[in-house]
């Protein structure tokens, strides 16, 4: 399977669109691909064409969708084939997308910085270029959406009405089409862009919804503008859902959760039962529970303003107030333990089906209901200071140790980034009273839970491990280059009558990083011999010039511990290669060196050297 083109997640980019069964849809793309299949689930009237110039003459559509590059002329064609109330939906790579600055190859040219430099073959636009091209084609209205990580594997889709918060943009799926560099931490860079109000300019991709004069925008069945979509569908089909934020005409926002397919409807319906159970469970604790309301096609939860507990802790860490961060974490732990009807944990059959059969110490406390995802990003601190549990999807109606919930809090907060690890996760486990035996068991429980969630599905992170292309971190690349240059450094030793020593040496590095040297080296009259060390590992050396400046002696006679190959190329099967010049003219002089050094594996060099020696021995025998 070609993950890049055939992954189920490719369909996310269109799955959220409010397309009705009766709507006519023109998809510019391969009618056999994942996106086309997803569109056919939404509409009974889907026409697929390979390019915009193939749209049937005289046809008009409610939706025209293209997820590939469209020229200005192509946009005009799409405009002409769109109904007055229709929508043209175009996915486009952002020429200034952060991933391109960070080292990803541009998808069209397949070159590093191809979009930034606008090289031939690039298919990326800037936001301004898209706006101008669509306006020139006749589109009177435009809505920009921002798929993340990009338009190919959109796991979240933001809009100007609802932009990401700091700390959200951390799930970079990976590169499947080509190798890439990693020049900086993209998550931290996105946080900085968000703080500076520059996310729109550097979003990796754009998804533009354009319409004519009567265009209403992306409106759902209740007349609400769709402002945000988050897909949680890289798991077992029975657990796949999506979260939406919509805005009604009065400006009020709504938080919705919907099943990704009929198979995951029970996952949504389960939340109603959980809501009532958590209200009872935490009646005496400091938690509010976000209100659940049944709604057609899903469930609605109260849209609350405030900041998450995760954001609060991050702010403490940013300010260097680590103990305050820890105190706040443990205040949350106290409320988790303040639930009603606690009793000694006993593993049930249902528990073992989800978390496996684990060896846990006796005496652990548990309640009849457990929200194991009661973690820092799922606790909202409201404007009134109240703490509200805003996502309780992963709740179970059987006992699990309260300490397991606390373990997951520490694991998924304090052990996720370098900055957060300053809190020392291991010390937090001990401070929370989690024993080593518990810790080992909870790690196995978490593995079993993740397996339960996946239910046989292979997630994208695993597919990336199996078939993703390499990502070369710049620090690692620089380390390799430094090590290569250290081993390939050319050293010149001078013998002034007392032999060679480390105190009388000059070191040179190849400026071109390709092992090529073009040097002019002053040699004083006091020097009796010169030794040239071409690196500190096995190598081949091609000598193009080794001569005294101003003379026409050709390549000087020398001794070496290498093997002559062909022409002026030598193989050194040692980690201490050297070339010795014994016959030096009197007076001051300048040694000119033009050579190329190519490092190689010592074992390979030794094997080749044996072949060279055997070849010359055979030549000698034949001459006799």
C-alpha positions as CSV (number, residue, x, y, z in Angstrom):
1,X,0.0,0.0,0.0
2,X,1.2,3.5,-0.9
3,X,0.5,5.2,2.4
4,X,0.8,8.7,0.9
5,X,-1.9,8.2,-1.7
6,X,-4.1,5.4,-0.2
7,X,-4.4,6.1,3.5
8,X,-7.9,6.4,4.9
9,X,-6.8,9.7,6.4
10,X,-6.5,11.3,3.0
11,X,-10.3,11.5,3.0
12,X,-10.4,13.8,6.0
13,X,-9.8,16.9,3.9
14,X,-13.4,16.5,2.5
15,X,-15.2,14.3,5.0
16,X,-16.3,17.3,7.1
17,X,-17.9,19.2,4.2
18,X,-21.7,19.7,4.5
19,X,-22.4,17.9,1.3
20,X,-25.9,16.4,1.0
21,X,-26.9,13.2,-0.9
22,X,-28.6,15.3,-3.6
23,X,-25.7,17.7,-4.2
24,X,-23.9,17.5,-7.4
25,X,-20.1,17.2,-6.9
26,X,-17.3,17.4,-9.4
27,X,-14.0,16.0,-8.1
28,X,-10.9,16.9,-10.1
29,X,-8.8,13.9,-9.4
30,X,-8.5,10.1,-9.7
31,X,-12.0,8.6,-9.4
32,X,-10.4,5.5,-7.8
33,X,-8.7,7.3,-4.9
34,X,-9.6,7.6,-1.3
35,X,-11.0,11.2,-1.6
36,X,-13.3,10.1,-4.4
37,X,-14.6,7.3,-2.3
38,X,-15.2,9.6,0.7
39,X,-17.2,12.0,-1.6
40,X,-19.4,9.1,-2.8
41,X,-20.3,8.4,0.8
42,X,-21.6,12.0,1.1
43,X,-23.3,12.4,-2.3
44,X,-25.1,10.2,-4.8
45,X,-24.0,12.6,-7.7
46,X,-20.2,12.6,-7.9
47,X,-18.4,13.1,-11.2
48,X,-14.6,12.6,-11.4
49,X,-12.5,14.3,-14.0
50,X,-8.7,14.2,-14.4
51,X,-8.4,18.0,-14.9
52,X,-10.5,21.1,-14.8
53,X,-10.4,21.3,-18.6
54,X,-12.2,17.9,-18.7
55,X,-15.3,19.2,-16.9
56,X,-18.3,18.5,-19.3
57,X,-19.4,21.5,-21.3
58,X,-22.6,23.1,-20.0
59,X,-22.5,21.3,-16.6
60,X,-23.1,23.1,-13.3
61,X,-22.2,21.7,-9.9
62,X,-23.0,22.5,-6.2
63,X,-19.3,21.6,-5.4
64,X,-16.2,21.6,-7.5
65,X,-13.3,20.1,-5.5
66,X,-9.6,20.1,-6.4
67,X,-6.8,18.9,-4.1
68,X,-4.1,19.6,-6.6
69,X,-2.6,22.6,-8.3
70,X,-5.0,24.7,-10.3
71,X,-3.8,27.6,-12.5
72,X,-5.6,31.0,-12.7
73,X,-7.1,29.8,-16.0
74,X,-8.3,26.6,-14.3
75,X,-10.0,28.6,-11.6
76,X,-11.9,30.5,-14.2
77,X,-13.0,27.2,-15.7
78,X,-14.2,26.1,-12.3
79,X,-16.1,29.3,-11.8
80,X,-17.9,28.9,-15.1
81,X,-19.1,25.4,-14.1
82,X,-20.3,26.3,-10.6
83,X,-23.9,27.0,-9.6
84,X,-24.6,30.5,-8.2
85,X,-24.9,29.0,-4.7
86,X,-22.1,26.5,-5.2
87,X,-18.7,26.2,-3.6
88,X,-15.3,25.8,-5.2
89,X,-13.0,24.0,-2.8
90,X,-9.3,24.1,-3.4
91,X,-6.4,22.6,-1.4
92,X,-3.1,24.4,-2.0
93,X,0.4,24.1,-0.6
94,X,1.6,27.3,1.1
95,X,4.8,28.5,-0.5
96,X,5.8,29.8,2.9
97,X,4.6,26.8,4.9
98,X,6.6,26.3,8.0
99,X,7.5,22.7,7.0
100,X,9.3,24.0,3.9
101,X,11.5,26.4,6.0
102,X,12.1,23.5,8.4
103,X,13.5,21.2,5.7
104,X,10.6,19.4,3.9
105,X,10.9,19.1,0.2
106,X,8.3,21.0,-1.8
107,X,5.8,18.5,-3.1
108,X,5.8,19.7,-6.8
109,X,9.5,20.3,-7.5
110,X,10.7,17.7,-4.9
111,X,13.5,20.1,-4.0
112,X,14.6,21.6,-0.7
113,X,13.2,25.1,-0.4
114,X,11.6,24.7,-3.8
115,X,8.5,26.6,-2.8
116,X,10.4,29.3,-1.0
117,X,12.7,29.9,-4.0
118,X,9.8,29.4,-6.5
119,X,11.8,27.0,-8.5
120,X,10.5,25.4,-11.7
121,X,7.9,22.8,-11.0
122,X,6.8,24.3,-7.7
123,X,3.0,24.1,-7.2
124,X,2.7,26.2,-4.0
125,X,0.9,29.5,-3.6
126,X,1.2,32.2,-1.0
127,X,-2.1,33.2,0.7
128,X,-2.1,36.5,-1.2
129,X,-1.5,34.9,-4.5
130,X,-4.5,32.6,-3.9
131,X,-6.8,35.4,-3.0
132,X,-5.8,37.4,-6.0
133,X,-6.1,34.5,-8.4
134,X,-9.6,33.6,-7.1
135,X,-10.7,37.2,-7.3
136,X,-9.5,37.5,-10.8
137,X,-11.4,34.3,-11.7
138,X,-14.6,36.0,-10.5
139,X,-15.1,34.5,-7.0
140,X,-16.8,37.1,-4.8
141,X,-16.3,35.4,-1.5
142,X,-13.5,33.3,0.0
143,X,-13.1,31.4,3.3
144,X,-9.6,30.2,4.2
145,X,-9.2,27.1,6.3
146,X,-5.9,25.8,7.6
147,X,-5.4,22.0,7.6
148,X,-2.9,20.6,10.0
149,X,-0.4,19.0,9.6
150,X,-1.2,19.7,5.9
151,X,-3.9,19.1,3.3
152,X,-2.7,15.5,2.7
153,X,-3.2,14.1,6.2
154,X,-5.5,16.7,7.7
155,X,-6.1,15.7,11.4
156,X,-7.3,19.2,12.3
157,X,-8.8,22.0,10.1
158,X,-8.7,25.5,11.6
159,X,-10.2,28.8,10.4
160,X,-9.9,32.5,11.1
161,X,-12.8,32.0,13.5
162,X,-11.0,29.4,15.4
163,X,-7.2,29.3,15.3
164,X,-5.0,26.8,17.1
165,X,-3.8,27.4,20.7
166,X,-0.2,27.2,21.7
167,X,0.8,23.6,22.4
168,X,-1.8,22.1,20.0
169,X,0.4,21.7,16.8
170,X,2.6,18.9,17.9
171,X,1.4,15.9,15.8
172,X,3.5,16.0,12.7
173,X,2.6,12.8,10.9
174,X,5.7,12.4,8.8
175,X,7.1,12.4,5.3
176,X,6.2,9.6,3.0
177,X,7.1,11.0,-0.4
178,X,10.7,12.0,0.1
179,X,13.4,12.3,2.7
180,X,13.6,15.6,4.5
181,X,15.7,17.7,6.9
182,X,14.7,18.8,10.3
183,X,16.3,22.2,10.8
184,X,14.4,23.3,13.9
185,X,11.5,22.3,16.3
186,X,8.4,23.0,14.3
187,X,6.1,22.7,17.3
188,X,8.0,25.4,19.1
189,X,8.1,27.5,16.0
190,X,4.3,27.2,15.6
191,X,3.9,28.3,19.2
192,X,6.0,31.4,18.5
193,X,4.0,32.1,15.3
194,X,0.7,31.8,17.2
195,X,2.0,34.2,19.9
196,X,3.0,36.7,17.2
197,X,-0.3,36.3,15.2
198,X,1.5,34.9,12.1
199,X,0.0,31.4,11.9
200,X,-2.0,32.2,8.7
201,X,1.1,33.2,6.8
202,X,3.0,30.1,7.7
203,X,0.3,27.4,7.8
204,X,1.6,24.4,5.9
205,X,-1.4,24.3,3.6
206,X,-4.5,26.2,2.7
207,X,-8.0,24.9,2.0
208,X,-10.0,27.7,0.4
209,X,-13.7,27.7,0.0
210,X,-14.7,30.2,-2.7
211,X,-18.2,31.1,-4.0
212,X,-20.1,33.4,-6.2
213,X,-22.3,36.3,-5.0
214,X,-25.0,34.1,-3.4
215,X,-22.5,31.8,-1.6
216,X,-23.4,31.0,2.0
217,X,-20.2,29.4,3.1
218,X,-19.7,26.0,4.9
219,X,-23.0,25.8,6.7
220,X,-24.2,22.7,8.5
221,X,-27.8,21.4,8.7
222,X,-28.7,23.8,11.5
223,X,-27.4,26.9,9.7
224,X,-24.2,27.1,11.7
225,X,-20.8,28.1,10.1
226,X,-18.2,25.3,10.5
227,X,-15.2,26.9,12.1
228,X,-13.1,24.0,13.2
229,X,-12.8,20.2,12.8
230,X,-10.6,17.7,14.6
231,X,-10.4,14.1,13.4
232,X,-9.8,11.3,15.9
233,X,-10.0,8.6,13.4
234,X,-6.5,7.0,13.3
235,X,-7.8,4.2,15.5
236,X,-10.2,1.2,15.4
237,X,-13.3,2.1,13.4
238,X,-15.6,1.6,16.3
239,X,-13.8,4.5,18.1
240,X,-13.4,6.9,15.3
241,X,-15.1,10.3,15.9
242,X,-14.7,13.9,15.0
243,X,-15.0,17.1,17.0
244,X,-16.4,20.3,15.4
245,X,-16.8,23.9,16.5
246,X,-19.5,25.8,14.7
247,X,-20.8,29.4,14.9
248,X,-24.4,30.3,14.7
249,X,-25.8,33.6,13.3
250,X,-25.8,35.2,16.7
251,X,-22.1,34.7,17.0
252,X,-22.4,31.9,19.6
253,X,-20.0,28.9,19.3
254,X,-21.1,25.3,19.6
255,X,-18.9,22.2,20.4
256,X,-20.1,19.1,18.7
257,X,-18.9,15.5,18.6
258,X,-19.9,13.2,15.8
259,X,-19.4,9.6,14.8
260,X,-17.0,9.2,11.8
261,X,-19.3,6.3,10.6
262,X,-22.2,4.3,11.8
263,X,-19.9,1.8,13.5
264,X,-18.7,4.5,15.9
265,X,-22.2,5.8,16.9
266,X,-22.0,3.9,20.2
267,X,-18.8,5.8,21.1
268,X,-20.9,9.0,21.0
269,X,-23.9,7.6,22.7
270,X,-21.7,6.2,25.5
271,X,-20.9,9.8,26.6
272,X,-24.5,10.5,27.7
273,X,-24.3,7.7,30.3
274,X,-20.8,8.9,31.3
275,X,-21.9,12.4,31.8
276,X,-24.5,11.4,34.4
277,X,-22.0,9.0,36.1
278,X,-19.3,11.7,36.4
279,X,-21.7,14.2,37.8
280,X,-22.4,11.8,40.6
281,X,-18.7,10.7,41.0
282,X,-17.3,14.2,41.4
283,X,-20.2,15.8,43.2
284,X,-18.0,16.5,46.2
285,X,-14.8,17.4,44.2
286,X,-13.7,20.6,42.6
287,X,-14.6,19.5,39.1
288,X,-17.5,20.6,36.9
289,X,-18.5,18.3,34.1
290,X,-19.1,19.8,30.7
291,X,-22.8,19.5,29.9
292,X,-23.9,16.9,27.4
293,X,-26.9,17.5,25.1
294,X,-28.2,15.0,22.5
295,X,-28.2,16.4,19.0
296,X,-29.0,15.0,15.6
297,X,-25.9,13.2,14.1
298,X,-24.1,13.5,17.4
299,X,-23.8,15.3,20.7
300,X,-23.3,18.9,21.7
301,X,-21.3,20.1,24.7
302,X,-21.2,23.6,26.2
303,X,-18.6,25.8,24.5
304,X,-16.6,27.3,27.3
305,X,-14.0,30.0,27.3
306,X,-10.9,29.9,29.4
307,X,-7.6,28.0,29.2
308,X,-6.6,24.5,29.8
309,X,-4.7,23.2,32.8
310,X,-2.0,22.2,30.4
311,X,-1.6,25.9,29.3
312,X,-1.4,27.0,32.9
313,X,1.4,24.5,33.7
314,X,3.3,25.5,30.5
315,X,3.1,29.1,31.6
316,X,4.6,28.3,35.0
317,X,7.4,26.3,33.3
318,X,8.1,29.1,30.8
319,X,8.5,31.5,33.8
320,X,10.8,29.0,35.6
321,X,8.3,28.5,38.4
322,X,8.6,24.7,38.5
323,X,7.4,24.1,42.0
324,X,4.2,26.1,41.3
325,X,3.6,23.9,38.3
326,X,4.1,20.8,40.5
327,X,1.8,22.2,43.2
328,X,-0.9,22.8,40.6
329,X,-0.6,19.3,39.2
330,X,-1.0,17.8,42.7
331,X,-4.0,20.0,43.3
332,X,-5.6,18.3,40.3
333,X,-4.5,14.9,41.7
334,X,-6.2,15.7,45.0
335,X,-9.5,16.4,43.2
336,X,-9.2,13.2,41.2
337,X,-8.9,11.3,44.5
338,X,-11.8,13.2,46.0
339,X,-14.3,11.2,44.0
340,X,-17.2,9.5,45.8
341,X,-17.7,5.9,46.6
342,X,-14.0,4.9,46.7
343,X,-13.3,1.3,47.5
344,X,-10.4,-1.2,47.2
345,X,-9.7,-2.0,43.6
346,X,-10.7,-5.4,42.3
347,X,-10.1,-6.3,38.6
348,X,-13.3,-7.2,36.8
349,X,-13.6,-9.1,33.5
350,X,-14.3,-5.8,31.7
351,X,-11.2,-4.3,33.2
352,X,-9.1,-7.2,31.9
353,X,-10.6,-6.9,28.4
354,X,-9.4,-3.3,28.1
355,X,-6.3,-3.2,30.3
356,X,-5.1,-6.8,30.5
357,X,-4.5,-9.1,33.5
358,X,-2.0,-7.1,35.6
359,X,-0.2,-7.8,38.8
360,X,-1.1,-4.8,41.0
361,X,-0.5,-4.3,44.7
362,X,-3.4,-4.8,47.1
363,X,-5.1,-1.8,48.8
364,X,-5.3,0.5,45.7
365,X,-8.4,2.8,45.7
366,X,-10.8,2.9,42.8
367,X,-14.4,4.0,42.0
368,X,-17.1,2.3,40.0
369,X,-16.5,4.7,37.0
370,X,-13.1,5.9,35.8
371,X,-12.3,8.7,33.4
372,X,-8.8,7.6,32.5
373,X,-8.3,10.7,30.2
374,X,-8.9,13.2,33.0
375,X,-5.6,14.8,32.1
376,X,-4.3,18.4,32.0
377,X,-5.5,19.3,28.4
378,X,-9.0,18.0,29.3
379,X,-9.4,20.3,32.3
380,X,-10.5,23.9,31.4
381,X,-10.0,26.7,33.8
382,X,-12.9,29.1,33.3
383,X,-13.0,32.8,33.6
384,X,-14.6,32.3,37.0
385,X,-11.8,30.0,38.1
386,X,-13.9,26.8,38.0
387,X,-12.3,23.6,36.7
388,X,-14.4,21.8,34.1
389,X,-13.8,18.3,32.6
390,X,-14.3,19.1,28.9
391,X,-13.6,15.7,27.3
392,X,-14.6,12.4,28.9
393,X,-14.7,10.1,25.9
394,X,-12.4,7.5,27.5
395,X,-14.4,6.7,30.5
396,X,-15.3,3.2,31.6
397,X,-18.1,2.0,33.8
398,X,-16.0,-0.4,35.8
399,X,-13.2,0.2,38.4
400,X,-9.6,1.2,37.6
401,X,-7.0,2.4,40.1
402,X,-7.2,6.2,40.7
403,X,-3.4,6.1,40.7
404,X,-3.6,5.0,37.0
405,X,-5.3,8.3,36.1
406,X,-2.6,10.1,38.0
407,X,0.1,8.1,36.2
408,X,-1.4,9.1,32.8
409,X,-1.4,12.7,33.9
410,X,2.3,12.6,34.6
411,X,3.2,10.5,31.6
412,X,1.3,12.7,29.1
413,X,2.3,16.0,30.5
414,X,5.6,15.9,32.3
415,X,7.2,13.3,30.0
416,X,6.3,14.8,26.6
417,X,8.7,17.7,25.9
418,X,12.2,18.7,27.0
419,X,10.8,21.8,28.8
420,X,8.3,19.7,30.7
421,X,10.8,17.1,31.7
422,X,12.4,19.7,33.9
423,X,9.7,18.6,36.4
424,X,11.4,15.2,36.6
425,X,8.7,12.7,35.9
426,X,10.3,9.9,38.0
427,X,10.3,12.1,41.1
428,X,6.6,13.1,40.4
429,X,5.6,9.4,40.4
430,X,7.3,8.9,43.8
431,X,5.8,12.1,45.2
432,X,2.3,10.9,44.0
433,X,2.8,7.6,45.9
434,X,3.0,5.4,42.8
435,X,5.3,2.5,43.6
436,X,7.7,0.8,41.2
437,X,5.4,-2.2,41.0
438,X,2.5,0.0,40.1
439,X,4.6,1.9,37.5
440,X,5.5,-1.3,35.7
441,X,1.9,-2.5,35.8
442,X,0.5,0.9,34.6
443,X,2.9,0.9,31.6
444,X,1.5,-2.5,30.6
445,X,-2.0,-1.2,31.2
446,X,-1.4,1.7,28.9
447,X,0.0,-0.6,26.1
448,X,-3.1,-2.8,26.5
449,X,-5.4,0.3,26.4
450,X,-3.8,1.6,23.2
451,X,-4.2,-1.8,21.6
452,X,-7.9,-1.7,22.6
453,X,-8.3,1.7,21.0
454,X,-6.6,0.6,17.8
455,X,-8.6,-2.7,17.6
456,X,-6.3,-4.1,14.9
457,X,-5.9,-0.8,13.1
458,X,-2.4,0.3,12.1
459,X,-2.0,4.0,13.0
460,X,-0.1,6.4,10.8
461,X,2.8,6.7,13.3
462,X,3.4,3.0,12.8
463,X,3.1,3.2,9.1
464,X,5.6,6.0,9.1
465,X,8.1,3.7,11.0
466,X,7.5,1.0,8.3
467,X,7.4,3.0,5.1
468,X,8.2,6.7,5.9
469,X,11.2,8.4,4.4
470,X,14.2,9.4,6.5
471,X,14.2,12.7,8.4
472,X,17.7,14.0,9.0
473,X,17.9,16.3,12.1
474,X,20.4,19.1,11.4
475,X,22.2,18.4,14.7
476,X,22.8,14.8,13.6
477,X,23.8,15.9,10.2
478,X,26.3,18.5,11.5
479,X,27.7,15.8,13.9
480,X,28.2,13.5,11.0
481,X,29.9,16.2,8.9
482,X,32.1,17.2,11.9
483,X,33.1,13.6,12.4
484,X,33.7,13.1,8.6
485,X,35.8,16.3,8.4
486,X,37.7,15.3,11.5
487,X,38.6,12.0,9.9
488,X,39.2,13.5,6.5
489,X,41.2,16.5,7.8
490,X,44.6,16.8,6.0
491,X,47.6,17.3,8.3
492,X,51.1,18.4,7.3
493,X,53.9,17.5,9.7
494,X,57.4,19.1,9.5
495,X,60.6,17.4,10.5
496,X,63.3,19.9,11.4
497,X,65.9,17.3,12.2
498,X,64.3,15.9,15.3
499,X,61.6,13.8,13.7
500,X,57.9,14.5,13.4
501,X,55.9,15.6,16.4
502,X,52.3,16.9,17.2
503,X,53.8,20.3,18.1
504,X,54.8,21.0,14.5
505,X,51.7,20.3,12.4
506,X,49.2,22.3,10.4
507,X,45.7,21.0,9.9
508,X,43.5,21.8,6.9
509,X,39.8,21.1,6.2
510,X,38.1,20.7,2.8
511,X,36.1,23.9,2.3
512,X,33.9,22.2,-0.3
513,X,33.0,19.4,2.1
514,X,33.8,16.9,-0.7
515,X,37.3,16.0,0.3
516,X,39.0,18.2,-2.3
517,X,42.1,20.2,-1.3
518,X,43.9,22.9,-3.2
519,X,46.6,24.2,-0.9
520,X,49.8,26.3,-1.1
521,X,51.9,25.5,2.0
522,X,55.1,27.5,2.9
523,X,58.0,25.3,3.9
524,X,60.9,26.9,5.7
525,X,64.5,26.1,4.9
526,X,64.9,24.4,8.3
527,X,62.5,21.6,7.3
528,X,64.2,18.3,6.4
529,X,61.2,16.2,5.6
530,X,57.4,16.7,5.1
531,X,54.8,14.2,5.9
532,X,51.2,14.5,4.6
533,X,48.5,12.6,6.5
534,X,45.3,12.5,4.3
535,X,42.8,11.9,7.2
536,X,42.7,9.4,10.0
537,X,40.9,6.5,8.5
538,X,41.1,4.2,5.5
539,X,40.7,6.2,2.3
540,X,41.5,6.6,-1.4
541,X,43.6,9.6,-2.4
542,X,43.7,11.0,-5.9
543,X,46.8,13.2,-6.3
544,X,46.4,15.8,-9.1
545,X,49.3,18.0,-8.0
546,X,52.2,17.5,-5.6
547,X,54.9,19.9,-6.6
548,X,57.1,22.8,-5.6
549,X,55.7,26.1,-6.8
550,X,57.7,27.6,-9.8
551,X,59.1,24.2,-10.8
552,X,58.0,21.8,-13.5
553,X,58.9,18.6,-11.7
554,X,55.4,17.0,-12.1
555,X,54.3,15.0,-9.1
556,X,57.2,14.8,-6.7
557,X,58.6,11.4,-5.7
558,X,57.3,10.2,-2.3
559,X,56.9,7.2,-0.1
560,X,53.6,6.1,1.4
561,X,51.9,3.3,3.2
562,X,49.2,2.9,0.6
563,X,48.7,0.9,-2.5
564,X,48.9,2.4,-6.0
565,X,45.7,1.8,-7.9
566,X,45.4,3.4,-11.3
567,X,46.9,6.7,-12.5
568,X,47.7,8.8,-9.5
569,X,45.1,7.2,-7.2
570,X,46.2,5.4,-4.0
571,X,44.4,3.2,-1.6
572,X,45.3,3.4,2.1
573,X,44.1,0.4,4.1
574,X,45.0,1.9,7.5
575,X,43.6,4.4,9.9
576,X,47.0,6.3,9.8
577,X,47.6,7.0,6.1
578,X,50.7,9.0,5.3
579,X,52.7,10.4,2.4
580,X,56.4,11.2,3.0
581,X,58.5,13.7,1.0
582,X,62.2,13.2,1.7
583,X,64.0,15.2,-1.0
584,X,63.4,18.8,-0.3
585,X,65.2,21.6,-2.2
586,X,67.2,24.1,-0.2
587,X,65.8,27.5,0.8
588,X,62.3,28.8,1.3
589,X,59.7,27.1,-0.9
590,X,56.0,26.6,-1.3
591,X,54.4,23.1,-1.6
592,X,51.4,23.0,-3.9
593,X,48.9,20.2,-3.2
594,X,45.8,19.3,-5.3
595,X,44.2,16.1,-4.1
596,X,40.9,14.5,-3.2
597,X,40.3,12.3,-0.2
598,X,37.5,9.8,-0.1
599,X,37.0,8.0,3.2
600,X,36.0,4.3,3.2
601,X,35.4,1.4,5.5
602,X,38.7,-0.1,6.8
603,X,37.6,-3.8,6.2
604,X,36.6,-2.9,2.6
605,X,40.0,-1.2,2.1
606,X,41.9,-4.2,3.4
607,X,39.9,-6.5,1.1
608,X,40.6,-4.3,-1.9
609,X,44.3,-4.0,-1.0
610,X,44.6,-7.8,-1.1
611,X,43.2,-7.8,-4.6
612,X,45.6,-5.1,-5.7
613,X,48.6,-6.9,-4.2
614,X,47.5,-10.2,-5.9
615,X,47.2,-8.4,-9.2
616,X,50.7,-7.0,-9.1
617,X,52.2,-10.3,-8.0
618,X,50.5,-11.9,-11.0
619,X,51.9,-9.3,-13.3
620,X,55.4,-9.9,-12.0
621,X,55.1,-13.7,-12.5
622,X,53.8,-13.2,-16.1
623,X,56.8,-10.8,-16.9
624,X,59.2,-13.5,-15.7
